[in-house]
Amino acid sequence: MKTITIENKTAKELRSRLLKELALFEGIEKRFQKKYKMSLTQLEEKIKIEGVPTEKHEIWEDSIEWRNATEEATKLRAILAGFATK
């Protein structure tokens, strides 16, 4: 992996923005955990077993938003883990 060097001020600002974005995605995850009182994996399994009611697709749409938020949070955590500021 190649290492790049950037100004400390720029690095701190970038890290700060990444942390704010991570907080947004973590907030989405927490909102759905509270709403459904289960993990995303459990919700996806429930949808797989029970299906999605034809008259109410909210659970399906929520699971997609939750999955996207979880994947983005995972990516941001990986970026932040490799991010060094002095």
C-alpha positions as CSV (number, residue, x, y, z in Angstrom):
1,M,0.0,0.0,0.0
2,K,1.3,3.4,-0.9
3,T,1.5,6.1,1.8
4,I,0.8,9.7,1.0
5,T,1.7,12.8,2.9
6,I,-0.7,15.7,3.4
7,E,-0.6,18.9,5.5
8,N,-1.4,18.2,9.2
9,K,-4.3,20.8,9.0
10,T,-5.7,19.1,6.0
11,A,-5.4,15.7,7.6
12,K,-7.2,16.9,10.7
13,E,-10.0,18.4,8.7
14,L,-10.4,15.3,6.6
15,R,-10.4,13.1,9.6
16,S,-13.0,15.3,11.2
17,R,-15.3,15.1,8.2
18,L,-14.9,11.3,8.1
19,L,-15.9,11.1,11.7
20,K,-19.0,13.3,11.1
21,E,-20.0,11.0,8.2
22,L,-19.4,8.0,10.4
23,A,-21.6,9.4,13.1
24,L,-24.4,10.0,10.6
25,F,-24.3,6.3,9.4
26,E,-24.1,5.0,13.0
27,G,-27.1,7.1,13.9
28,I,-29.1,5.4,11.1
29,E,-28.0,2.0,12.4
30,K,-29.1,2.9,15.9
31,R,-32.4,4.3,14.7
32,F,-33.3,1.0,13.0
33,Q,-32.0,-1.2,15.9
34,K,-34.3,0.8,18.2
35,K,-37.2,0.6,15.7
36,Y,-37.0,-3.1,15.0
37,K,-35.5,-4.3,18.3
38,M,-33.1,-6.6,16.5
39,S,-30.0,-6.6,14.5
40,L,-29.8,-6.0,10.8
41,T,-28.9,-9.7,10.2
42,Q,-32.0,-10.8,12.2
43,L,-34.2,-8.4,10.2
44,E,-32.8,-9.7,6.9
45,E,-33.4,-13.3,8.1
46,K,-37.0,-12.3,9.1
47,I,-37.6,-10.9,5.7
48,K,-36.1,-14.0,4.1
49,I,-38.4,-16.3,6.1
50,E,-41.6,-14.2,6.3
51,G,-41.3,-12.2,3.1
52,V,-42.5,-8.6,2.7
53,P,-46.2,-7.7,3.1
54,T,-47.5,-6.6,-0.3
55,E,-49.3,-3.7,1.2
56,K,-46.4,-2.5,3.3
57,H,-42.8,-2.3,1.9
58,E,-41.4,-0.2,4.7
59,I,-39.6,-3.1,6.3
60,W,-37.9,-3.8,3.0
61,E,-36.9,-0.2,2.3
62,D,-35.6,0.1,5.9
63,S,-33.5,-3.0,5.5
64,I,-31.9,-1.6,2.4
65,E,-31.2,1.8,4.0
66,W,-29.9,0.0,7.1
67,R,-27.6,-2.3,5.0
68,N,-26.2,0.7,3.1
69,A,-25.5,2.6,6.3
70,T,-23.8,-0.4,7.8
71,E,-21.6,-1.0,4.8
72,E,-20.7,2.7,4.6
73,A,-19.9,2.8,8.3
74,T,-17.6,-0.2,7.9
75,K,-15.8,1.4,5.0
76,L,-15.3,4.6,7.0
77,R,-14.0,2.7,10.0
78,A,-11.4,1.0,7.8
79,I,-10.3,4.3,6.3
80,L,-10.1,5.9,9.8
81,A,-8.1,3.0,11.1
82,G,-5.4,3.6,8.6
83,F,-5.5,7.4,9.0
84,A,-2.7,8.8,11.0
85,T,-2.6,12.5,12.3
86,K,0.0,14.0,14.5
